[in-house]
């Protein structure tokens, strides 16, 4: 799925990095909220 989205957006390192960062931050917040 992520590969499909990445191919659709085009090989843009900045866009890929932003998506990864947003996903990572979202995951961290979810983990903290789940443990808390």
PyMOL commands that set and color helices and strands:
alter all, ss='L'
color gray80, all
select helices_A, chain A and resi 2-9+13-35
alter helices_A, ss='H'
color red, helices_A
deselect
rebuild
show_as cartoon
